[in-house]
């Protein structure tokens, strides 16, 4: 890491007292809605880094994915397929719902992703990662933030909630009430929060990883269809292989500390650049779009489906297909991308009739004919 030394350092030092003298006046004119700068909220890394050139081609996107993959695989063992999906969702600007048993590494995976991202805008009061532990007594203001009265100044100011972060870990999201779950709807769909009749923008990188336990249903509130529709992927994590579990037990001490500088991280700006390149330079043939619409219509007319997939799911799937094609080393979307992501994107959006087959089987049936027509075209 290189640090540039200013050529007029003495002059800057000479003017430092004058700048300090004007600090109280600047603080006095700060708007009441600005949050206070304190150690509890602002935990960003104030690091001076040399700005990297912007990413403008697929080679740069591949490098970003490679760096993320390296750091995540070092921390989380035996989850390479899940890591690929997390990277795909991140570059596709979508959110992920992880479903698995307790202690399967869901929280570790989310924290490893936050550790792999460098906040190159440390002065915007948005930290890299925040964790929200959802409980039945949680309030919407505990997520979005609230207005607080300051008795020292006799003024109100807005205290941002933990949702103001680049990566938000919504742990056990189905353990809180629908009122709190709905607080995430606007944030996940529009990247903004409305509090006290004022709308505040979230960061462009805003990425939610939510977790839930599929078995322990006591005291839980299942996510409604509107909330599930905000997630790009619903990933059902299974128990890892025996060899991977043995490797985890053998490397406990080495994994207590995060990877060092030998594994480079990625910046917030690099991820945003990669998103633009992926959506702009990965070719999507019109036949792919026709195939997606045909699959959606199949789900809506299937005898075992009460509610088919939404148009939003098709819109969200487009960048997901492009991101997966990029991670596979292609500059175009193919039928294999549609087949690989169909269950993950469409499965949690279907409402099956009583006695219906498994969700995976229904999605495969709906994909069979459109994908066959796509391969012939």
C-alpha positions as CSV (number, residue, x, y, z in Angstrom):
1,X,0.0,0.0,0.0
2,X,1.5,3.3,-1.0
3,X,0.9,6.7,0.6
4,X,1.5,9.9,-1.4
5,X,3.4,12.6,0.6
6,X,2.2,16.1,-0.2
7,X,4.9,18.5,-1.5
8,X,3.7,21.5,0.5
9,X,3.6,19.8,3.9
10,X,5.0,22.9,5.9
11,X,2.4,25.2,4.4
12,X,-0.4,22.8,5.4
13,X,1.0,22.5,8.9
14,X,1.1,26.2,9.2
15,X,-2.6,26.6,8.4
16,X,-3.6,23.8,10.8
17,X,-4.3,26.2,13.8
18,X,-6.5,28.3,11.6
19,X,-8.5,25.3,10.6
20,X,-8.8,24.2,14.2
21,X,-10.0,27.6,15.2
22,X,-12.9,27.4,12.7
23,X,-14.0,23.9,13.8
24,X,-16.4,25.1,16.5
25,X,-18.2,27.4,14.0
26,X,-18.6,24.5,11.6
27,X,-20.0,22.3,14.3
28,X,-22.5,25.0,15.3
29,X,-23.9,25.2,11.8
30,X,-24.3,21.4,11.3
31,X,-27.9,20.5,10.4
32,X,-29.9,18.9,13.1
33,X,-30.6,15.9,11.0
34,X,-26.9,14.9,10.7
35,X,-25.9,12.0,12.9
36,X,-23.2,12.6,15.5
37,X,-19.8,11.2,14.7
38,X,-18.9,8.8,17.5
39,X,-17.0,5.6,17.9
40,X,-20.2,3.5,18.3
41,X,-21.6,4.3,14.9
42,X,-18.6,5.2,12.7
43,X,-16.3,2.1,12.7
44,X,-15.1,2.5,9.1
45,X,-11.4,1.9,8.3
46,X,-9.9,5.3,7.8
47,X,-7.2,4.1,5.4
48,X,-5.5,6.2,2.7
49,X,-5.3,4.1,-0.4
50,X,-4.1,4.7,-3.9
51,X,-7.1,4.8,-6.1
52,X,-7.2,1.9,-8.6
53,X,-8.1,2.5,-12.2
54,X,-11.8,1.9,-12.9
55,X,-12.8,-1.5,-14.2
56,X,-14.0,-1.2,-17.8
57,X,-13.7,-4.8,-19.2
58,X,-14.6,-8.4,-18.3
59,X,-11.0,-9.2,-17.3
60,X,-11.3,-6.7,-14.4
61,X,-14.6,-8.2,-13.4
62,X,-13.0,-11.7,-13.4
63,X,-10.2,-10.4,-11.2
64,X,-12.7,-9.0,-8.7
65,X,-14.6,-12.3,-8.5
66,X,-11.3,-14.2,-8.1
67,X,-10.2,-12.0,-5.2
68,X,-13.6,-12.4,-3.4
69,X,-13.5,-16.2,-4.1
70,X,-10.0,-16.6,-2.6
71,X,-10.8,-14.8,0.6
72,X,-14.2,-16.5,1.1
73,X,-12.8,-20.0,0.4
74,X,-10.0,-19.4,2.9
75,X,-12.4,-18.7,5.7
76,X,-15.4,-20.9,4.8
77,X,-14.4,-24.5,3.8
78,X,-16.6,-27.0,1.9
79,X,-19.0,-24.3,0.6
80,X,-17.5,-23.5,-2.8
81,X,-20.9,-23.8,-4.6
82,X,-22.5,-21.4,-2.1
83,X,-19.6,-19.0,-2.4
84,X,-20.1,-18.9,-6.2
85,X,-23.7,-18.0,-5.7
86,X,-22.9,-15.3,-3.2
87,X,-20.5,-13.7,-5.6
88,X,-23.0,-14.0,-8.5
89,X,-25.7,-12.3,-6.4
90,X,-23.3,-9.5,-5.2
91,X,-22.3,-8.7,-8.8
92,X,-25.9,-8.9,-9.9
93,X,-27.1,-6.4,-7.3
94,X,-29.4,-8.9,-5.6
95,X,-30.0,-10.2,-2.1
96,X,-29.6,-13.7,-0.7
97,X,-31.6,-15.8,1.7
98,X,-29.6,-18.6,3.3
99,X,-31.5,-21.5,4.8
100,X,-29.8,-24.2,6.8
101,X,-29.3,-25.8,10.2
102,X,-27.6,-23.8,13.1
103,X,-23.9,-23.9,13.1
104,X,-23.5,-24.5,9.3
105,X,-21.4,-21.4,8.6
106,X,-24.1,-18.9,7.4
107,X,-22.9,-16.1,9.7
108,X,-19.2,-16.9,9.1
109,X,-19.8,-16.6,5.4
110,X,-21.5,-13.2,5.7
111,X,-18.8,-11.9,7.9
112,X,-16.1,-13.1,5.6
113,X,-17.7,-11.2,2.7
114,X,-17.7,-8.0,4.8
115,X,-14.1,-8.5,5.6
116,X,-13.2,-8.9,1.9
117,X,-14.6,-5.4,1.0
118,X,-12.6,-2.2,1.6
119,X,-14.6,0.9,2.3
120,X,-12.9,3.5,0.0
121,X,-15.4,6.1,1.2
122,X,-14.9,6.2,4.9
123,X,-16.4,9.6,5.5
124,X,-20.0,8.7,4.4
125,X,-20.9,7.2,7.8
126,X,-21.7,3.9,6.2
127,X,-19.7,0.9,7.6
128,X,-18.7,-2.2,5.7
129,X,-20.9,-4.8,7.5
130,X,-23.5,-4.8,10.2
131,X,-25.3,-7.7,11.8
132,X,-29.0,-7.5,12.9
133,X,-30.0,-10.3,15.2
134,X,-33.8,-10.5,14.7
135,X,-35.9,-11.3,17.8
136,X,-39.6,-11.1,18.5
137,X,-39.2,-7.9,20.6
138,X,-37.3,-6.0,17.8
139,X,-38.9,-2.7,16.5
140,X,-38.7,-1.3,13.0
141,X,-36.7,1.7,14.3
142,X,-34.1,-0.8,15.5
143,X,-33.4,-1.5,11.9
144,X,-34.0,1.7,10.0
145,X,-33.0,4.2,12.7
146,X,-34.9,6.8,14.6
147,X,-35.0,10.5,15.6
148,X,-33.4,11.2,19.0
149,X,-33.6,14.3,21.1
150,X,-30.3,15.8,22.2
151,X,-30.8,17.6,25.6
152,X,-27.5,19.4,25.2
153,X,-28.6,21.3,22.1
154,X,-32.4,21.0,22.5
155,X,-32.6,19.6,19.0
156,X,-33.6,16.4,17.3
157,X,-31.2,14.4,15.1
158,X,-31.6,11.3,13.1
159,X,-29.7,8.3,14.3
160,X,-29.1,5.8,11.4
161,X,-29.9,2.2,12.0
162,X,-27.7,-0.8,11.3
163,X,-29.2,-1.1,7.8
164,X,-26.8,1.7,6.7
165,X,-24.0,-0.6,5.7
166,X,-22.6,-2.1,2.6
167,X,-23.3,-5.7,3.7
168,X,-26.2,-6.3,6.1
169,X,-26.5,-9.7,7.8
170,X,-30.1,-10.2,8.8
171,X,-29.6,-13.2,11.1
172,X,-32.7,-15.4,11.8
173,X,-35.0,-13.1,9.9
174,X,-38.0,-15.2,10.5
175,X,-37.8,-14.8,14.3
176,X,-39.1,-11.2,14.2
177,X,-42.6,-9.9,13.6
178,X,-44.0,-9.0,10.2
179,X,-43.9,-5.3,11.2
180,X,-40.1,-5.5,11.5
181,X,-39.8,-7.7,8.4
182,X,-41.7,-5.1,6.4
183,X,-39.1,-2.5,7.4
184,X,-36.7,-4.2,5.0
185,X,-39.1,-4.1,2.0
186,X,-38.4,-0.5,0.9
187,X,-34.7,-0.9,1.6
188,X,-34.2,-4.1,-0.4
189,X,-36.3,-3.0,-3.3
190,X,-35.4,0.7,-3.7
191,X,-32.2,1.1,-1.5
192,X,-33.8,3.8,0.6
193,X,-35.3,4.3,4.0
194,X,-38.2,6.5,4.9
195,X,-38.3,7.7,8.5
196,X,-40.2,10.7,10.0
197,X,-41.5,11.6,6.5
198,X,-38.0,11.9,5.1
199,X,-36.4,9.5,2.6
200,X,-32.7,8.7,3.0
201,X,-30.6,6.9,0.4
202,X,-28.7,3.8,1.2
203,X,-25.4,3.0,-0.4
204,X,-25.3,1.7,-4.0
205,X,-23.5,-1.4,-2.8
206,X,-26.2,-2.3,-0.2
207,X,-26.4,-6.1,-0.1
208,X,-28.5,-8.2,2.3
209,X,-27.7,-11.7,3.4
210,X,-30.5,-13.1,5.5
211,X,-30.5,-16.4,7.3
212,X,-33.3,-18.6,8.7
213,X,-33.6,-22.1,10.2
214,X,-35.8,-24.4,8.2
215,X,-36.6,-26.8,11.0
216,X,-37.2,-24.8,14.3
217,X,-40.6,-23.3,13.6
218,X,-41.6,-22.5,17.2
219,X,-41.9,-18.7,17.7
220,X,-41.2,-17.9,14.0
221,X,-43.0,-15.7,11.5
222,X,-42.7,-17.1,8.0
223,X,-41.7,-14.5,5.4
224,X,-44.6,-13.4,3.3
225,X,-44.5,-13.6,-0.5
226,X,-43.7,-9.9,-0.9
227,X,-40.7,-10.3,1.3
228,X,-39.4,-13.4,-0.4
229,X,-39.8,-11.7,-3.8
230,X,-37.1,-9.2,-2.8
231,X,-34.5,-12.0,-2.5
232,X,-32.7,-12.9,-5.7
233,X,-31.6,-16.4,-4.4
234,X,-32.9,-18.7,-1.7
235,X,-30.0,-21.0,-1.1
236,X,-30.6,-24.2,1.0
237,X,-27.2,-25.1,2.4
238,X,-26.6,-28.8,3.2
239,X,-24.2,-30.5,5.5
240,X,-20.7,-30.3,4.0
241,X,-18.7,-33.4,2.9
242,X,-16.7,-35.5,5.4
243,X,-13.3,-34.4,4.1
244,X,-14.2,-30.7,4.4
245,X,-15.4,-31.2,7.9
246,X,-12.2,-32.9,8.9
247,X,-10.3,-30.0,7.3
248,X,-12.3,-27.5,9.4
249,X,-11.4,-29.3,12.6
250,X,-7.7,-29.5,11.6
251,X,-7.5,-25.7,10.8
252,X,-9.4,-24.2,13.7
253,X,-6.5,-22.1,15.0
254,X,-5.4,-20.8,11.6
255,X,-9.0,-19.7,10.8
256,X,-9.4,-17.7,14.0
257,X,-7.8,-14.7,12.3
258,X,-9.0,-13.4,8.9
259,X,-6.8,-13.7,5.9
260,X,-4.0,-11.1,5.8
261,X,-2.7,-8.9,3.1
262,X,-1.4,-11.9,1.1
263,X,-4.9,-12.3,-0.1
264,X,-5.9,-8.9,-1.6
265,X,-9.4,-7.5,-1.0
266,X,-11.7,-5.6,-3.2
267,X,-13.0,-2.0,-2.9
268,X,-16.5,-0.8,-2.9
269,X,-15.9,1.1,-6.1
270,X,-14.5,-2.0,-7.8
271,X,-17.7,-4.0,-7.1
272,X,-19.9,-1.2,-8.5
273,X,-17.7,-0.9,-11.6
274,X,-17.9,-4.7,-12.0
275,X,-21.7,-4.6,-11.8
276,X,-21.9,-2.0,-14.6
277,X,-19.5,-3.9,-16.8
278,X,-21.4,-7.2,-16.3
279,X,-24.7,-5.7,-17.3
280,X,-23.3,-3.8,-20.2
281,X,-20.9,-6.3,-21.8
282,X,-22.4,-9.7,-21.2
283,X,-24.6,-10.4,-24.3
284,X,-28.2,-11.6,-23.7
285,X,-29.8,-13.0,-26.8
286,X,-33.5,-12.2,-27.3
287,X,-34.2,-15.9,-27.3
288,X,-33.0,-16.0,-23.7
289,X,-35.6,-13.4,-22.8
290,X,-38.3,-15.3,-24.6
291,X,-37.2,-18.5,-22.7
292,X,-37.6,-16.7,-19.3
293,X,-41.0,-15.4,-20.2
294,X,-42.1,-18.8,-21.3
295,X,-40.9,-20.4,-18.1
296,X,-42.8,-17.8,-16.1
297,X,-46.0,-18.5,-18.0
298,X,-45.5,-22.3,-17.4
299,X,-45.3,-21.7,-13.7
300,X,-48.5,-19.6,-13.8
301,X,-50.5,-22.3,-15.6
302,X,-49.0,-25.4,-13.9
303,X,-51.7,-27.5,-12.3
304,X,-49.7,-27.9,-9.1
305,X,-48.9,-24.2,-8.7
306,X,-51.3,-21.7,-7.0
307,X,-49.1,-18.7,-7.6
308,X,-46.5,-18.4,-10.3
309,X,-43.4,-16.3,-10.4
310,X,-43.6,-12.5,-10.7
311,X,-42.3,-10.2,-13.4
312,X,-39.8,-8.8,-10.8
313,X,-38.2,-12.2,-10.7
314,X,-37.5,-12.1,-14.4
315,X,-36.0,-8.6,-14.1
316,X,-33.8,-9.7,-11.3
317,X,-32.7,-12.9,-13.1
318,X,-31.3,-11.0,-16.1
319,X,-28.2,-9.6,-14.3
320,X,-27.9,-12.8,-12.3
321,X,-27.5,-14.8,-15.6
322,X,-25.0,-12.2,-16.9
323,X,-23.0,-12.4,-13.6
324,X,-22.9,-16.2,-13.7
325,X,-21.8,-16.2,-17.4
326,X,-18.9,-13.9,-16.4
327,X,-17.8,-16.2,-13.5
328,X,-17.9,-19.1,-16.0
329,X,-15.5,-17.2,-18.4
330,X,-18.1,-16.4,-21.1
331,X,-19.3,-13.1,-22.5
332,X,-22.8,-14.3,-23.3
333,X,-25.6,-16.0,-21.5
334,X,-26.4,-19.6,-22.4
335,X,-29.1,-22.1,-21.7
336,X,-26.9,-23.7,-19.0
337,X,-27.0,-20.5,-17.0
338,X,-30.8,-20.5,-17.1
339,X,-30.9,-24.1,-16.0
340,X,-28.4,-23.5,-13.2
341,X,-30.2,-20.5,-11.6
342,X,-33.9,-21.4,-12.3
343,X,-34.5,-23.2,-9.1
344,X,-32.7,-20.7,-7.0
345,X,-34.5,-17.7,-8.5
346,X,-38.0,-19.2,-9.1
347,X,-38.3,-21.8,-6.3
348,X,-39.1,-19.6,-3.3
349,X,-41.5,-17.5,-5.4
350,X,-43.8,-20.4,-6.2
351,X,-46.9,-21.2,-4.0
352,X,-47.6,-24.9,-4.5
353,X,-50.9,-26.5,-4.2
354,X,-51.5,-29.1,-1.3
355,X,-50.0,-32.5,-2.3
356,X,-47.8,-31.0,-5.0
357,X,-44.5,-32.5,-5.9
358,X,-41.3,-30.9,-4.6
359,X,-40.5,-27.4,-5.6
360,X,-37.4,-28.5,-7.6
361,X,-39.4,-30.9,-9.6
362,X,-42.1,-28.4,-10.5
363,X,-39.4,-25.8,-11.6
364,X,-37.7,-28.5,-13.8
365,X,-41.0,-29.4,-15.4
366,X,-41.7,-25.7,-16.2
367,X,-38.1,-25.2,-17.6
368,X,-38.0,-28.3,-19.8
369,X,-40.0,-27.2,-22.8
370,X,-38.7,-23.6,-23.0
371,X,-35.1,-24.7,-22.7
372,X,-35.6,-27.3,-25.3
373,X,-37.0,-24.7,-27.7
374,X,-34.0,-22.4,-26.8
375,X,-31.5,-25.1,-27.6
376,X,-33.1,-25.7,-31.0
377,X,-33.2,-22.0,-31.7
